[in-house]
Amino acid sequence: MTTAYRHGITVSSAPGKPRLPLPIEICVFDNGPGAPPDIADHLFDPFVSGRREGQGLGLALVDKLTRDMGGIVQYAREGIPEMTVLRLLLPRATS
């Protein structure tokens, strides 16, 4: 796991809306095989799992809680050798 503060990281919230700064980055790494390609685009949907015994609620909950805080969560396969990266991008707290 890594954490970082990334100056200048922004995402588009919607067409025509201002970009949102999401400078706080939390990355979780896993050296397993990753998600099966046929479900990779749906990992954050409820009840989607690549495991027989999986219920498919964990990543859906992570996505909901991250969005509730104004952030986003991303899934990627990166590096050599390739590994799974779950990246949470969050806004800075305001006072």
VOMI-588413 format. One record per atom (N, C-alpha, C, O): x, y, z. Coordinates in steps of 0.1 Angstrom, whole numbers, padded with zeros to 4 digits, always signed. Layout:
N
XYZ
...
//
This chain:
95
+0009-0012+0000
+0000+0000+0000
+0009+0012+0000
+0019+0013+0007
+0005+0022-0007
+0012+0035-0007
+0001+0046-0006
-0010+0045-0009
+0006+0058-0001
-0002+0070+0000
+0006+0081-0006
+0018+0081-0005
-0001+0091-0011
+0006+0102-0017
-0003+0114-0018
-0016+0113-0018
+0003+0126-0018
-0005+0138-0021
+0000+0143-0035
+0011+0147-0036
-0009+0143-0044
-0005+0146-0058
-0011+0159-0062
-0023+0161-0065
-0002+0169-0063
-0006+0183-0067
-0011+0182-0081
-0004+0176-0090
-0022+0189-0084
-0026+0190-0098
-0035+0179-0104
-0039+0180-0115
-0038+0169-0096
-0046+0158-0101
-0061+0162-0100
-0066+0166-0089
-0067+0162-0112
-0081+0166-0112
-0089+0156-0121
-0083+0149-0129
-0102+0155-0119
-0110+0147-0127
-0122+0155-0132
-0127+0165-0125
-0128+0151-0143
-0140+0158-0148
-0152+0152-0141
-0154+0140-0142
-0160+0160-0135
-0172+0155-0128
-0184+0153-0138
-0192+0144-0136
-0185+0162-0148
-0195+0161-0158
-0192+0171-0169
-0185+0180-0167
-0197+0168-0181
-0194+0178-0192
-0198+0192-0189
-0210+0194-0184
-0190+0201-0191
-0193+0215-0188
-0191+0220-0174
-0193+0231-0171
-0188+0210-0165
-0186+0214-0151
-0171+0215-0148
-0163+0210-0156
-0167+0223-0138
-0153+0224-0135
-0147+0211-0130
-0154+0202-0124
-0134+0209-0133
-0127+0197-0129
-0126+0197-0113
-0124+0208-0107
-0126+0186-0107
-0125+0184-0093
-0111+0180-0089
-0106+0171-0094
-0105+0187-0079
-0092+0183-0075
-0093+0171-0065
-0101+0171-0056
-0085+0161-0068
-0085+0148-0060
-0071+0145-0057
-0065+0135-0063
-0064+0153-0048
-0050+0151-0047
-0045+0140-0038
-0034+0136-0038
-0054+0134-0030
-0050+0123-0020
-0052+0110-0028
-0062+0106-0032
-0040+0103-0028
-0040+0090-0035
-0037+0079-0025
-0027+0080-0018
-0045+0068-0025
-0042+0056-0017
-0042+0045-0027
-0052+0042-0034
-0031+0037-0028
-0030+0026-0037
-0028+0013-0029
-0020+0012-0020
-0036+0003-0033
-0035-0010-0027
-0030-0019-0038
-0036-0019-0049
-0019-0027-0036
-0014-0036-0046
-0016-0051-0043
-0016-0054-0031
-0018-0059-0053
-0020-0073-0051
-0013-0080-0063
-0014-0077-0075
-0004-0090-0060
+0003-0097-0070
-0004-0109-0075
+0003-0117-0082
-0016-0111-0072
-0024-0122-0078
-0028-0120-0092
-0023-0111-0099
-0036-0129-0098
-0039-0129-0112
-0048-0118-0116
-0049-0115-0128
-0054-0111-0107
-0063-0100-0111
-0077-0105-0114
-0080-0117-0114
-0086-0096-0118
-0099-0100-0121
-0100-0106-0135
-0092-0102-0144
-0109-0116-0137
-0111-0121-0150
-0115-0110-0160
-0123-0101-0156
-0110-0110-0172
-0112-0099-0181
-0127-0097-0184
-0131-0085-0186
-0136-0107-0183
-0150-0105-0186
-0157-0097-0175
-0168-0093-0178
-0151-0096-0163
-0158-0088-0153
-0150-0076-0149
-0155-0068-0140
-0139-0073-0155
-0130-0062-0151
-0137-0049-0152
-0135-0040-0143
-0146-0047-0161
-0153-0034-0163
-0165-0033-0153
-0171-0022-0153
-0168-0043-0146
-0180-0043-0137
-0176-0046-0123
-0185-0050-0115
-0163-0045-0119
-0159-0049-0106
-0165-0042-0094
-0167-0047-0083
-0170-0029-0097
-0175-0021-0086
-0191-0022-0086
-0197-0015-0078
-0196-0030-0094
-0211-0033-0094
-0214-0043-0083
-0206-0052-0081
-0225-0041-0076
-0229-0051-0066
-0231-0065-0072
-0236-0067-0083
-0227-0075-0064
-0229-0089-0067
-0220-0094-0079
-0223-0105-0085
-0210-0087-0082
-0200-0092-0093
-0188-0097-0085
-0182-0089-0078
-0184-0109-0088
-0173-0115-0082
-0166-0125-0091
-0172-0131-0099
-0153-0126-0090
-0145-0135-0098
-0143-0148-0090
-0137-0157-0096
-0148-0149-0078
-0146-0161-0070
-0159-0168-0068
-0169-0162-0066
-0158-0181-0067
-0170-0189-0065
-0177-0185-0052
-0190-0184-0052
-0170-0184-0042
-0175-0181-0028
-0177-0166-0026
-0182-0162-0016
-0174-0158-0036
-0175-0143-0034
-0189-0139-0035
-0197-0144-0042
-0192-0128-0027
-0205-0123-0027
-0206-0110-0036
-0217-0105-0039
-0195-0104-0039
-0194-0093-0048
-0199-0080-0042
-0205-0071-0048
-0197-0079-0028
-0201-0067-0022
-0190-0058-0017
-0192-0046-0015
-0178-0063-0015
-0167-0056-0010
-0163-0044-0019
-0162-0033-0013
-0160-0046-0031
-0156-0035-0040
-0167-0025-0043
-0165-0013-0045
-0180-0030-0043
-0191-0021-0045
-0192-0012-0033
-0195+0000-0034
-0190-0017-0021
-0190-0009-0009
-0179+0001-0009
-0181+0013-0005
-0167-0003-0013
-0155+0006-0014
-0159+0018-0023
-0156+0029-0020
-0164+0014-0035
-0168+0024-0045
-0178+0034-0039
-0177+0046-0041
-0189+0029-0032
-0199+0038-0027
-0194+0047-0016
-0196+0059-0017
-0186+0042-0007
-0180+0050+0004
-0170+0060-0002
-0170+0072+0003
-0162+0057-0012
-0153+0066-0018
-0161+0077-0025
-0157+0089-0024
-0172+0074-0033
-0180+0084-0039
-0187+0093-0029
-0188+0105-0031
-0191+0087-0018
-0198+0095-0007
-0188+0106-0002
-0192+0116+0003
-0175+0103-0003
-0165+0113+0002
-0160+0122-0009
-0151+0130-0007
-0166+0121-0021
-0163+0129-0032
-0151+0124-0040
-0146+0132-0048
-0148+0112-0039
-0136+0106-0046
-0140+0096-0057
-0152+0094-0059
-0130+0089-0062
-0132+0078-0072
-0123+0067-0068
-0112+0069-0062
-0126+0055-0072
-0117+0044-0071
-0116+0037-0085
-0125+0037-0093
-0103+0033-0088
-0100+0028-0101
-0093+0014-0099
-0086+0012-0089
-0095+0005-0109
-0089-0008-0110
-0080-0008-0122
-0084-0003-0132
-0068-0013-0120
-0058-0014-0131
-0049-0025-0129
-0047-0030-0118
-0043-0030-0140
-0032-0040-0140
-0020-0032-0145
-0020-0027-0156
-0010-0031-0136
+0002-0023-0139
+0015-0030-0135
+0015-0040-0128
+0026-0025-0141
+0039-0029-0137
+0044-0042-0144
+0037-0048-0152
+0057-0045-0141
+0064-0057-0146
+0071-0063-0134
+0080-0057-0129
+0067-0075-0129
+0056-0082-0134
+0042-0075-0131
+0042-0067-0122
+0032-0078-0139
+0019-0072-0137
+0013-0075-0124
+0013-0086-0119
+0007-0065-0118
+0000-0066-0105
-0013-0058-0106
-0014-0049-0114
-0022-0061-0097
-0035-0054-0095
-0032-0041-0087
-0025-0042-0077
-0037-0030-0091
-0037-0018-0084
-0051-0012-0082
-0058-0010-0092
-0055-0011-0070
-0067-0004-0066
-0063+0010-0062
-0056+0011-0051
-0067+0021-0069
-0063+0034-0066
-0075+0042-0062
-0085+0044-0069
-0075+0048-0049
-0085+0057-0044
-0080+0071-0046
-0069+0074-0040
-0087+0080-0052
-0084+0094-0053
-0095+0101-0046
-0107+0100-0048
-0090+0109-0036
-0099+0116-0027
-0097+0131-0026
-0085+0136-0029
-0107+0139-0023
-0105+0153-0022
-0098+0157-0009
-0099+0149+0001
-0092+0168-0008
-0087+0173+0004
-0098+0178+0013
-0108+0184+0008
-0097+0176+0026
-0107+0181+0036
-0108+0197+0035
-0097+0203+0034
-0120+0202+0037
-0121+0216+0037
-0125+0220+0051
-0132+0212+0058
-0122+0232+0055
-0125+0236+0069
-0137+0245+0070
-0142+0249+0080
//
